[in-house]
């Protein structure tokens, strides 16, 4: 599924943690598509979501940390949607990401813009800052009113999560819904042929 298609998944545009978890896809045939395969693709992914400055540089180490956070978030979302106990190491990974950068918004003054506030994170802490933002989003998503809406797609082979905007919604996207409806229609047709 393309990044454009991913944005049609309810909740992904508002929640970078959902977008991160859904940034990898494995097909039934074993084909894997990972939007975060290289440091450059991670940088592009983060830029698209305004999570880093355009001049930020990321390395393989940074990519590895973002991908590790993605796996921990997947474990947390899977446990939440399945009503299971989350792995303690996934909870710890999220908490580590939350506390990896200072939380104080510092006061700054610029002659053209006046007073502003913002977190101070040097270039060497770009990945920590991004991970903290995504972890904050995930923690909020898992604990606020939208927590009951977090769902996993019920389409065969789909591993994506979405916010269930309607009680009867089963699939993350129109594409998955169409695929499952077509499979059901095909199965009915085959069943009718077998009866006659």
N, C-alpha and C positions, 0 to 999 in steps of 0.2 A: 504494500500500500504506500502511496506516495505521501510526502509531507502535507500536501494540499488536502488529500483525503483524510489524513489524520486529524487535521484541524476541524473536520466535520464531526468528529467524535465528541459527543457532549461532555463538557468539562475540561477538555484538553487545552483549549485556548486560555481558560482562566487559571488552570492549575499546571505549573511547570512540572510538578511531581508526576502527574498523570502522563504528560507528554514524554517525560523521561522514561517511565516504565514502558510506554508504548513505542519507544524508539527502536525496538528490535522485533522482528517477525520471523517465525519459522513456519514454513509450509509443511503440509502433510508429507510432501516428498523429500523433506529434509533440507530444503533450500533455506538459507538464513540470510536475511537482509537487516543489516545493522546500520543505522544512521550515524553511529559513533565509531566507525571503524578506524579512523585516523585522528590525530590531533587536529588536523585541518577541518575535518568534518564535525568534530566536537565544537570547534571554534565557530564554524558557520551555524551550527544548531543553536548555540548559546546566543550568538549575535541576532538571529532571527527572533529570539524571545526577549531581546534587550536585557540579557543577564550579565553581559560583559561590555566593556568599552571596545570600540573598534580597533584600538591600538594594542589590545591584550594579546599576549603570545601564550600558547599552550604547548606542552610537550607530551610525550608518551606517558610519562608519570602522571600527568594531570588527567589524561584520558582514562588511564587505569583506575584512578580514584573515582571519577564520575561513573564509570561502568560498574565499579564495586558498589557504589551507592545505589545505582539502578537495581542491582540484584537484591540488595537489602530491602529496598522499597517494594519490589515485586513480592518478596516473602511476606512483608507486612500487609500489603493489599490482598494477597492470596489468603492469608490467615483471617483477615477482617471479613472478606466476602464469603469465606467458607465457614465462619463462626468457630475457627480454631484458635488455639493458643499460638501466638507468633514466636518464632525462634528468638531466644534472648539475645543472640549475637546481632540480629537484625534491629532490634530495639536499641541496642548499644551503639550500632553503627549510625543510626539516625541521631541519637543523643550526642555522639561525638561530632557529627557534622554540625549540629545546632550550636555547639559550644566552641567551634574551631576558630571563630573570629570574634573580636571585641564587639559588643552590642551597643556601646555608647555612640550616639549620633553627635559628632563633634561640631562645634560652631566654627564657621569660616566667614571671612569677609573678603569681598572682591569689589573694587571700585565701580565696576559696571553692573554687577548683579546685586550688590548689597550683601546682607547676611543670608547665609544658607546653612543647612545642617546636613551632615552625611557621615556614613561610616568611613573610617580611614582604613584602607587596606592597600598595602604596597603591592607592587607588581608580583612579588613572590607569593602573595597570598590570594591571588585571583581565584584559584580553584577552591580554596577554603571559603571564600566569600560566596561563590556560586553554590557550593554544597550547602552552606548554611541557609541560603535563600530557598533552595529546593526542599531542604529538610524542614524548614519552618512551614512551607506550604503543605508538605505531606502530614506533619503533625497536626496542623490546623484542620486539614481535610479529614483526618481520622478521628478527630474529637469534636468537630462542630456539627451544626445541623445537617450538613451535606453528607456526613458519615453514613447515614442510612441509605443514601442514594448511590454510594460507591458499589459498583457491580462489575462482574467479569462477563465478557461476551459469551453467550451460550452457543455460538456457531462452532461447528466442528473444526478443530484445528486453530481457532483464533485464541490468542493469549492476551488480548488487550483488555484494558479496564476502561470504564466510562461512568458517567453520572446518569443514573436511570431517571430521565426527565418525565417519564410516564410509567405508571405501575405495570403496564403490560409490555413495556419495551424489554426485549431480550437480547438485542444485538447492539454492538458498538457503532455500527454504521449501516447505511443503506446497502452497501456492497455485501456485507455479511448477511443481512436480512434477505436480500435477493438470492444470494447463493443458497441459503438454507431453504427458502421457499421453492426454488427450482429443484433442489435435491428431493424434497418431499413430493413434489408433483411427479418427478421422474419415478420415485419409488411407488407411488400410487398407480401410475401408468403400467409399470412392470408387474405390479400385483394383479391388476385387472387382466393383463394378457395371460398371466399364469392361471387365472381362474377359468377363462373361456376354453 
